[in-house]
Amino acid sequence: MQFEKLKIPDVVLLTPKVFGDERGFFMETFRQSEFEQHCGNYAFVQDNHSLSAHGILRGLHYQLEKPQGKLVRVTRGEVFDVAVDLRQSSPTFGQWVGATLSAENKQMLWVPPGFAHGFYVISDEAEFQYKCTDYYNPGDEYCIRWDDSALAIDWLLVDGKAPQVSEKDEQGSLFIEAKKFS
């Protein structure tokens, strides 16, 4: 596995070694010891799997009391995945980083606790899977608007068309008003 720190160094892009031939392929998608060496000492307690259609944008989501670190990947289709640093004590506070994840490139993104997370579906549809370091807590979920001009996220929108978002995400907070981590 190759681990690449992005412009926000706590966010790490993982590229697995893929062994393939005419029969198909094999790859190791997770090894605790290597993950700890490159990303930190975290344990995962919940796995999630979603299916979204083309043009869907989910996010920017986070939990404050029980923050979740997420190791995300796409097993069908392609998404543009984004992490926003909400740690006020961080030198990269308020900055974002993004990566294109797909079934083809098989890359994964480590989004540590203290970040808001979201993704936009570029392909016809995408299956998105992720491991979480804490349990989903519906009473502790927050959302920042995907289109907040203070963040100026370049979502790689297909043909510049506005994405489809849930009502909850449409009502997300602006970054300046959002609750943040200390």
Order of alpha helices (4+ residues) and beta strands (2+ residues): beta-beta-beta-beta-alpha-beta-beta-beta-beta-beta-beta-beta-beta-beta-alpha
